[in-house]
Amino acid sequence: MFKFNARISSTTDEGQFTKWNNNNHSCVILNVDGSCFGSRMRADYGGILKNYAGFFLSGFSGYIQNSSDILYAELYAIYKDLLLAKEMSIIDFV
């Protein structure tokens, strides 16, 4: 079962929160995001793994030099999060 939680945008300076419903499954949640700033030739990506109760398990971040392709950054973040889950022997995640 796959479900990727997208970043929630906020127009205020109060911060951003992500929220999910695990439907009473004992699983791991993958959150990813990619970004780029247009004129800057660098795309950034990152992601985290949380358990079913929302506690942090692991995370990562990085950048892609000489690229401003937002789709590539988003897809690369998903790829890296799946690799991290595999390295941690996690097989049941949403």
C-alpha positions as a printed NumPy array, in Angstrom:
array([[  0.   ,   0.   ,   0.   ],
       [  1.527,   3.329,  -1.081],
       [  0.409,   6.78 ,  -0.049],
       [  2.694,   9.778,  -0.267],
       [  1.81 ,  12.765,   1.853],
       [  2.382,  16.064,   0.086],
       [  3.567,  19.228,   1.777],
       [  0.765,  21.483,   2.964],
       [  1.265,  25.125,   2.03 ],
       [  0.562,  27.897,   4.463],
       [  0.248,  31.607,   3.762],
       [  1.088,  32.519,   7.351],
       [  4.369,  32.396,   9.236],
       [  2.927,  29.998,  11.816],
       [  4.557,  26.948,  10.244],
       [  3.408,  23.96 ,   8.259],
       [  1.998,  20.664,   9.406],
       [  1.301,  17.358,   7.705],
       [ -1.445,  15.082,   8.89 ],
       [ -2.557,  11.616,   7.881],
       [ -4.949,   8.876,   8.843],
       [ -3.26 ,   5.489,   9.211],
       [ -6.637,   3.666,   9.211],
       [ -5.498,   1.675,  12.264],
       [ -2.596,   0.104,  10.356],
       [  0.726,  -0.396,  12.081],
       [  2.906,   0.954,   9.283],
       [  5.527,   3.548,   8.351],
       [  4.626,   6.867,   6.705],
       [  6.801,   8.373,   3.955],
       [  6.784,  12.158,   3.513],
       [  8.786,  13.726,   0.67 ],
       [  9.238,  17.113,  -0.969],
       [ 11.311,  18.659,  -3.728],
       [ 11.908,  22.313,  -4.522],
       [ 13.775,  24.678,  -6.784],
       [ 14.009,  28.437,  -6.939],
       [ 13.9  ,  28.998, -10.691],
       [ 16.841,  31.254, -11.413],
       [ 19.093,  29.351,  -9.038],
       [ 20.515,  26.283, -10.765],
       [ 19.985,  23.923,  -7.861],
       [ 17.054,  21.681,  -6.978],
       [ 16.638,  20.493,  -3.378],
       [ 14.854,  17.413,  -2.049],
       [ 14.166,  15.773,   1.273],
       [ 12.033,  13.277,   3.082],
       [ 11.299,  11.592,   6.371],
       [ 10.023,   8.275,   7.65 ],
       [  7.634,   8.249,  10.624],
       [  6.011,   5.37 ,  12.435],
       [  2.228,   4.926,  12.662],
       [  2.095,   7.184,  15.748],
       [  3.914,   9.997,  13.937],
       [  7.305,   9.595,  15.626],
       [ 10.399,  10.346,  13.546],
       [ 12.367,   7.278,  12.4  ],
       [ 14.795,   8.667,   9.83 ],
       [ 15.219,  11.417,   7.276],
       [ 17.387,  12.749,   4.494],
       [ 17.956,  15.828,   2.347],
       [ 20.17 ,  16.815,  -0.528],
       [ 20.443,  18.8  ,  -3.712],
       [ 20.836,  18.284,  -7.427],
       [ 23.488,  20.641,  -8.779],
       [ 22.898,  22.399, -12.125],
       [ 19.193,  21.54 , -12.26 ],
       [ 16.031,  23.563, -11.782],
       [ 13.665,  20.721, -12.761],
       [ 11.04 ,  20.53 ,  -9.994],
       [  9.499,  17.291, -11.285],
       [ 12.884,  15.575, -11.206],
       [ 13.469,  16.806,  -7.636],
       [ 10.06 ,  15.506,  -6.487],
       [ 10.558,  12.107,  -8.141],
       [ 14.12 ,  11.835,  -6.843],
       [ 12.852,  12.482,  -3.298],
       [ 10.382,   9.59 ,  -3.664],
       [ 13.169,   7.362,  -4.999],
       [ 15.501,   8.257,  -2.106],
       [ 12.745,   7.674,   0.488],
       [ 11.997,   4.237,  -0.973],
       [ 15.717,   3.383,  -0.892],
       [ 15.898,   4.478,   2.749],
       [ 12.878,   2.306,   3.601],
       [ 14.514,  -0.651,   1.86 ],
       [ 17.814,  -0.103,   3.72 ],
       [ 15.865,  -0.079,   7.001],
       [ 14.057,  -3.321,   5.995],
       [ 10.69 ,  -1.559,   6.046],
       [  8.167,  -3.366,   3.869],
       [  4.79 ,  -2.024,   5.095],
       [  4.465,   1.705,   4.52 ],
       [  1.967,   4.258,   3.277]])
